[in-house]
Amino acid sequence: MRIIADENMPNVEEWFAPVASSIVRKPGRSLTADDLSQADALLVRSVTQVNQALLENTLIRFVGSATIGTDHIDLAYLNSKSIQFHHAPGCNAQSVCDWLLSVFARLYLDRQLDWQHKTIGIVGVGNVGGKVAERLQRLGCKLLLCDPIRYQKGSLPEHVELQELLQQSDIVCLHTPHTTKGDHATHHLFNQQQLNLLRPGCWIINAGRGPVIEGPALAQKIDSGELNAVLDVWPQEPVVTEQQLQQVALASPHVAGYSLEGKFEGTRMLAKAFYQWLGETFVSEQVSVPKAGVVNALQHQHADIDTWISRLVLAVYDPAEDTQALKQALNQGVVSAQAFDALRKNYPTRREIASVVIEQAPAELAQRLRPFGFSV
């Protein structure tokens, strides 16, 4: 089997080499049909639009996407051509949870946002939003959950309507896919009308898909002083403007799910599906994630226990560093698509909270740290 794989997907050779005659790496955003002319299988991430234009007149029989979402995949076309498709639902859900907790930690220190005592609305309670809700519930947060599709299926009885959530939340977290069709399309779901429902001073945090928010409407609300924002995804992604970076409190280049563990799991899930498709035996243990480091609690000590906890969360990952990296990538008022992709390609290794051991934590601190996911 001849495989074309996104150049930024980790562990492809380790997982796929036993069943592949060749593995060729390509930049995902600029992939063309010519690149696939001699390939049997294609492994992508969210930056590659997989559709008829890419796959027509190729020999591709298997497409795997190391992503939770599938909005970049023309599933109808793949089905019409009997092309096997698999993705990786939930692979980086814990990574996004950790990213959000790090955002909260930074906002607690810098903006005195007492997030654990605020009402937090979660829009989109699927693979990622569901894990976020579970983590925040363990931390004792008051939550409002909105997911009409899950509600219609009977799997989210606590669902509240979007209007109610927007009017009652102090913080709104978006974890929806980007869809343009159907009764619950999310394209520009957060337009001026919806954003006007938010409480003055509300925080909106988007780690789902950029086009879910209407960019000019968001900019107007921020400029008016009525709304605060943290963005990991962007309205015109991969292009980000200087104005956008100045408006948001924290910014990152679509990397909320970019933990080492999340990337590893995405590739592992595709490899398992590929082996099963070939009728081969898959051995999950053939590749493993290296152990993470240890953090000494006393090195981050503070008299205020919430500040102490925030410092420990930020010792694992600090979103302020991503914000600075994006600002440094500005050139003539914009972060170009090439610069945005370079930040993602060269992204430093980030570990998940659950992989990190906290040493020398006093009993009260240890008790508070465990719901965050730390090993204490």
PEBEL-V558094 format. One record per backbone hydrogen bond with DSSP energy under -1.0 kcal/mol. CO is the residue of the C=O (numbers start at 1). NH is the residue of the N-H. E is the energy in kcal/mol with one decimal. If there is no record, write none. Layout:
BEGIN
co nh e
CO NH E
CO NH E
END
This chain:
BEGIN
co nh e
1 21 -2.3
1 22 -1.4
2 40 -2.9
2 41 -2.1
3 24 -2.7
4 43 -2.7
5 26 -2.3
6 9 -1.6
11 15 -2.1
12 16 -3.2
13 17 -1.9
16 19 -1.9
17 20 -1.2
22 3 -2.7
24 5 -2.7
26 7 -2.4
33 36 -1.0
34 37 -1.2
36 39 -1.8
40 61 -3.4
40 62 -1.3
41 4 -2.4
42 64 -2.9
43 6 -1.8
44 66 -2.5
45 48 -1.4
50 74 -2.7
51 55 -2.3
52 56 -2.8
55 58 -1.8
61 84 -2.3
62 42 -2.6
63 86 -2.1
64 44 -2.9
65 67 -2.0
67 88 -2.4
70 73 -2.0
72 50 -2.7
73 75 -1.5
74 78 -2.1
75 79 -2.5
76 80 -2.2
77 81 -1.4
78 83 -2.8
79 82 -1.3
84 63 -3.0
86 65 -2.4
88 91 -2.1
90 93 -1.1
92 96 -1.9
93 97 -2.1
94 98 -2.4
95 99 -2.5
96 100 -2.4
97 101 -2.3
98 102 -2.3
99 103 -2.2
100 104 -2.6
101 105 -2.4
102 106 -2.5
103 107 -2.6
104 108 -2.3
105 109 -1.9
106 110 -2.7
107 111 -2.1
107 113 -1.6
113 115 -2.1
114 117 -1.9
115 118 -1.6
119 170 -2.8
119 171 -1.8
120 144 -2.2
121 173 -3.3
122 146 -2.5
123 175 -2.9
126 130 -2.1
128 132 -2.5
129 133 -2.4
130 134 -2.1
131 135 -2.4
132 136 -2.6
133 137 -2.4
134 138 -1.9
135 139 -1.2
136 141 -2.4
137 140 -1.6
142 120 -2.7
144 122 -3.0
145 160 -2.6
146 124 -2.8
147 151 -2.3
148 152 -2.3
149 153 -1.4
150 155 -2.3
151 154 -1.2
156 159 -1.8
161 165 -2.3
162 166 -2.7
163 167 -1.9
164 168 -1.4
165 169 -1.5
170 203 -2.2
171 121 -3.3
172 205 -3.1
173 123 -2.7
174 207 -1.8
179 187 -2.0
182 185 -1.1
186 189 -2.2
189 191 -1.3
190 214 -2.3
191 195 -2.8
192 196 -1.9
194 197 -1.5
195 198 -1.2
199 202 -2.0
202 228 -2.7
203 172 -3.0
204 230 -2.1
205 174 -3.0
206 232 -2.4
206 233 -1.0
209 212 -1.4
210 213 -1.9
211 188 -3.0
212 190 -2.7
214 218 -2.1
215 219 -2.5
216 220 -2.2
217 221 -1.9
218 222 -2.3
219 223 -2.7
220 224 -1.6
221 226 -1.4
222 225 -1.6
226 201 -2.2
228 204 -2.4
229 249 -2.8
230 206 -2.2
231 252 -1.8
232 254 -2.1
234 237 -1.5
236 239 -2.2
240 335 -3.8
241 245 -1.9
242 246 -2.1
243 247 -1.6
244 248 -1.6
250 231 -1.7
252 254 -1.6
255 258 -2.4
259 263 -2.5
260 264 -2.4
261 265 -2.4
262 266 -2.1
263 267 -2.0
264 268 -2.5
265 269 -2.5
266 270 -1.6
267 271 -2.5
268 272 -2.5
269 273 -1.9
270 274 -2.5
271 275 -2.8
272 276 -2.2
273 277 -2.3
274 278 -2.0
275 280 -2.8
283 286 -1.6
293 357 -1.3
295 359 -2.7
296 299 -1.2
297 300 -1.6
298 301 -1.1
304 308 -2.2
305 309 -2.6
306 310 -2.3
307 311 -2.5
308 312 -1.8
309 313 -2.5
310 314 -2.4
311 315 -1.1
313 317 -1.6
318 321 -1.7
319 323 -2.1
320 324 -2.1
321 325 -2.1
322 326 -2.3
323 327 -2.0
324 328 -2.3
327 330 -1.2
333 242 -2.7
334 331 -2.6
335 240 -1.7
336 340 -2.8
337 341 -2.5
338 342 -1.9
339 343 -2.0
340 344 -1.5
341 345 -2.9
342 346 -2.5
344 347 -1.2
350 260 -3.2
352 355 -1.6
353 356 -1.6
356 375 -1.7
357 295 -2.9
359 297 -2.9
362 366 -3.0
363 367 -2.2
364 368 -1.6
365 369 -2.1
366 370 -1.7
369 372 -1.3
369 374 -1.2
370 373 -1.6
375 358 -3.0
END
